[in-house]
Amino acid sequence: DLNRAEDELGAAFGMDERGALRDWNEEYQSCRMLPTDTLPQRVVRARALTKVVVDFVEAATRGALAIARGHVPPLNPTDDPSTFVYVFNSIFFSLGMDETLRRR
């Protein structure tokens, strides 16, 4: 089915499609630098920080799911799979390692 093939090729697997990739650190630091002298300024700052954190968690969750499902290729595909690293939605991912398993 050609339509299904086109959908598969165009699938972003949760990639943010709003335009330019986000610089999460820059957004977060900019929000932290907002003034807090008055109550309205503190409210604006809190809302901005909350929005950045909520958006980041959502993007990180989508990225983790896409990686777990095998939709995102590792940046280092020739290395050992336990050392794979990924970038998705401008977020760096690596596999967690359980230290108790490593000692065995």
FIPAVEX-120710 format. One record per atom (N, C-alpha, C, O): x, y, z. Coordinates in pm, whole numbers, padded with zeros to 5 digits, always signed. Each point is the difference from the previous one (the first is absolute). Layout:
! residues N
XYZ ...
//
This chain:
! residues 104
+00085-00119+00000 -00085+00119+00000 +00089+00125+00000 +00076+00022+00095 -00084+00058-00199 +00087+00117-00014 -00026+00105+00108 +00094+00064+00048 -00219-00045-00011 -00031+00099+00104 +00062-00040+00133 +00053+00085+00073 -00059-00212-00041 +00058-00047+00125 +00152+00016-00002 +00059+00037+00101 +00003-00065-00214 +00145+00017-00011 +00038+00146+00017 +00100+00031+00064 -00180+00059-00120 +00028+00143+00015 -00014+00042+00146 +00080+00079+00050 -00181-00130+00017 -00019+00030+00143 +00120-00047+00081 +00046+00070+00089 +00004-00190-00120 +00116-00053+00072 +00123+00086-00022 +00074+00028+00095 -00050+00013-00219 +00117+00082-00030 -00010+00138+00062 +00101+00060+00037 -00222-00009-00025 -00018+00134+00055 -00019+00002+00150 -00008+00108+00058 +00001-00222+00004 -00023-00004+00144 +00120+00056+00075 +00114-00036-00026 -00143+00126+00118 +00108+00063+00078 +00017-00068+00135 +00092+00034+00074 -00178-00130-00040 +00010-00075+00125 +00008+00091+00122 +00080-00024+00090 -00163+00129-00088 -00001+00088+00116 +00094+00117-00010 +00011+00078+00095 +00057-00063-00208 +00090+00113-00018 -00081+00128-00002 -00108+00005-00059 +00159+00099+00123 -00068+00129+00004 +00001+00059-00140 +00107+00022-00058 -00224+00004+00003 -00011+00047-00138 -00036+00148-00007 -00050+00045-00103 +00074+00030+00208 -00041+00141+00002 +00099+00093-00067 -00022+00121+00002 +00127-00169-00059 +00097+00087-00065 +00139-00029+00050 +00043-00115+00005 +00028+00220+00033 +00138-00015+00046 +00007-00084+00127 -00090+00004+00084 +00197-00081-00073 +00019-00081+00119 +00020+00090+00121 +00059+00108-00010 -00108-00152+00122 +00007+00081+00121 +00133-00020+00071 +00057-00109+00002 -00008+00219+00055 +00119-00004+00084 -00051+00000+00144 -00025+00106+00058 +00011-00225-00002 -00064-00014+00131 +00075+00076+00108 -00062+00066+00083 +00193-00075-00082 +00078+00069+00102 -00018+00151-00010 -00018+00067+00102 +00023-00014-00222 -00017+00144-00020 -00138+00046+00048 -00012+00102+00067 -00091-00178-00102 -00136+00036+00044 -00010-00001+00152 -00055+00092+00061 +00110-00196+00000 -00008-00012+00146 +00077+00113+00067 -00050+00063+00093 +00171-00038-00139 +00082+00107+00061 -00064+00137-00020 +00004+00084+00090 -00065-00061-00206 -00068+00127-00025 -00116+00019+00097 -00020+00110+00051 -00054-00215-00026 -00111+00008+00095 +00050+00027+00142 -00059+00077+00075 +00169-00142-00039 +00055+00021+00134 +00048+00143+00021 +00002+00049+00113 +00036+00017-00221 +00052+00136+00011 -00111+00106-00002 +00029+00119+00014 -00154-00160-00030 -00109+00097+00003 -00005+00066+00137 +00032-00063+00101 -00074+00191-00096 -00003+00071+00129 -00102-00059+00097 -00101-00058-00041 +00129+00074+00169 -00089-00051+00105 -00028+00106+00106 -00029-00033+00115 +00039+00160-00153 -00017+00108+00097 -00143+00014+00049 -00023+00029+00118 -00074-00050-00206 -00140+00017+00038 -00073-00133-00014 +00049-00094-00063 -00167+00087+00122 -00080-00122-00009 -00035-00034-00145 +00015-00115-00039 -00062+00211-00042 -00028-00035-00140 +00123-00051-00075 -00012-00089-00084 +00129+00143+00112 +00122-00049-00064 +00031-00143+00043 +00042-00082-00082 -00063+00052+00209 +00025-00136+00048 -00098-00099-00063 +00036-00114-00030 -00161+00159+00011 -00100-00087-00063 +00039-00029-00145 -00007-00114-00046 +00048+00219-00027 +00042-00019-00139 +00119-00094-00007 +00005-00089-00086 +00091+00106+00176 +00119-00086+00002 -00038-00145+00030 +00048-00092-00066 -00134+00073+00165 -00042-00136+00036 -00073-00067-00115 +00022-00118-00027 -00109+00191-00041 -00072-00058-00114 +00095-00037-00113 -00012-00106-00061 +00108+00195+00034 +00096-00027-00108 +00084-00123+00033 +00022-00085-00086 +00026+00076+00210 +00079-00116+00042 -00082-00129-00009 +00049-00103-00047 -00172+00110+00092 -00087-00117-00004 -00021-00046-00144 +00005-00120-00028 -00029+00214-00062 -00021-00037-00140 +00123-00068-00059 -00012-00101-00069 +00130+00156+00094 +00122-00060-00054 +00020-00141+00056 +00033-00092-00074 -00053+00076+00204 +00020-00132+00063 -00102-00101-00053 +00036-00113-00030 -00163+00153+00019 -00103-00091-00050 +00030-00039-00145 -00011-00118-00036 +00048+00215-00047 +00033-00029-00139 +00121-00092-00010 +00003-00092-00083 +00098+00115+00168 +00120-00084-00001 -00034-00144+00039 +00045-00094-00065 -00122+00077+00170 -00037-00135+00045 -00078-00072-00109 +00021-00119-00024 -00112+00190-00042 -00077-00060-00109 +00092-00041-00115 -00013-00110-00054 +00105+00198+00016 +00093-00032-00110 +00092-00114+00038 +00029-00087-00082 +00018+00085+00207 +00089-00107+00046 -00073-00134+00003 +00057-00103-00034 -00182+00105+00076 -00080-00123+00003 -00021-00054-00140 +00016-00119-00025 -00054+00208-00069 -00018-00043-00139 +00131-00055-00057 +00001-00099-00073 +00110+00165+00107 +00130-00046-00048 +00036-00137+00055 +00046-00087-00074 -00068+00068+00203 +00031-00130+00062 -00083-00111-00063 +00050-00110-00025 -00178+00138+00000 -00085-00101-00063 +00045-00030-00143 +00005-00116-00040 +00029+00219-00035 +00046-00021-00138 +00130-00080-00002 +00018-00086-00087 +00071+00113+00180 +00126-00074+00008 -00026-00145+00039 +00056-00092-00061 -00140+00072+00161 -00030-00137+00046 -00066-00082-00111 +00019-00122-00006 -00096+00187-00079 -00068-00070-00109 +00089-00017-00123 -00041-00061-00100 +00163+00114+00106 +00095-00016-00109 -00018+00096-00116 +00052-00025-00109 -00124+00135+00131 -00025+00096-00107 +00108+00106-00014 +00000+00076-00097 +00093-00069+00193 +00106+00100-00004 +00134-00073-00007 +00031-00080+00088 +00047+00106-00192 +00129-00068-00011 +00102+00059+00098 -00004+00120+00026 +00093-00201+00027 +00103+00053+00090 +00102+00083-00077 +00020-00019-00120 +00044+00111+00190 +00105+00081-00061 +00127-00081-00022 +00083+00034-00084 -00068-00142+00160 +00119-00084-00008 -00039-00146-00030 +00019-00087+00085 -00073+00061-00204 -00054-00134-00029 +00104-00111-00006 -00037-00118+00008 +00164+00151-00021 +00102-00105-00008 +00053-00041+00137 +00075-00097+00011 -00113+00170+00092 +00044-00032+00136 -00087-00109+00061 -00100-00041-00058 +00139-00005+00174 -00077-00098+00075 -00139+00059+00030 -00009+00115+00041 -00098-00192-00061 -00134+00053+00024 -00021+00057+00141 -00085+00088+00019 +00159-00136+00079 -00017+00053+00136 +00055+00142+00012 -00026+00068+00099 +00101-00022-00200 +00056+00135+00005 -00066+00095-00101 +00048+00111-00020 -00157-00154-00042 -00067+00085-00098 -00044+00131+00064 -00043+00003+00115 +00054+00104-00192 -00050+00132+00040 -00089+00052-00112 +00018-00035-00117 -00113+00120+00153 -00099+00049-00094 -00023+00149+00024 +00023+00051+00110 -00069+00018-00215 -00049+00137+00015 -00136+00004-00067 -00016-00041-00115 -00082+00091+00189 -00137+00007-00050 -00063+00125+00058 +00004+00020+00121 -00062+00065-00205 -00060+00127+00046 +00101+00082+00080 -00036+00064+00099 +00159-00064-00142 +00109+00075+00066 +00026-00047+00142 +00048+00077+00084 -00078-00202-00055 +00025-00059+00131 +00095-00119-00020 -00023-00084-00086 +00127+00079+00166 +00098-00108-00006 -00050-00116+00087 -00039+00020+00114 +00042-00140-00170 -00042-00120+00072 +00114-00102-00001 +00072-00012-00099 -00057-00059+00208 +00088-00116+00004 -00071-00106+00084 -00093+00031+00075 +00136-00153-00089 -00064-00108+00074 +00047+00000+00145 +00118+00017+00028 -00212-00036+00062 +00036-00009+00140 +00064-00135+00029 -00030-00099-00066 +00117+00097+00163 +00068-00125+00034 -00024-00030+00147 +00025+00084+00086 -00072-00202-00059 -00020-00044+00137 +00134-00050+00053 +00055-00098-00052 -00003+00163+00153 +00132-00036+00055 +00003-00143+00054 +00104-00065-00004 -00216+00016+00055 -00001-00137+00052 +00020-00101-00113 +00061-00104+00021 -00112+00135-00140 +00020-00090-00114 +00143+00008-00052 +00055-00099-00047 +00003+00217+00056 +00136+00020-00051 +00102-00080+00081 +00099-00047-00055 -00122+00029+00184 +00095-00069+00089 +00001-00151-00021 +00094-00067+00042 -00195+00012-00104 -00012-00145-00016 +00097-00055-00098 +00002-00121-00023 
//
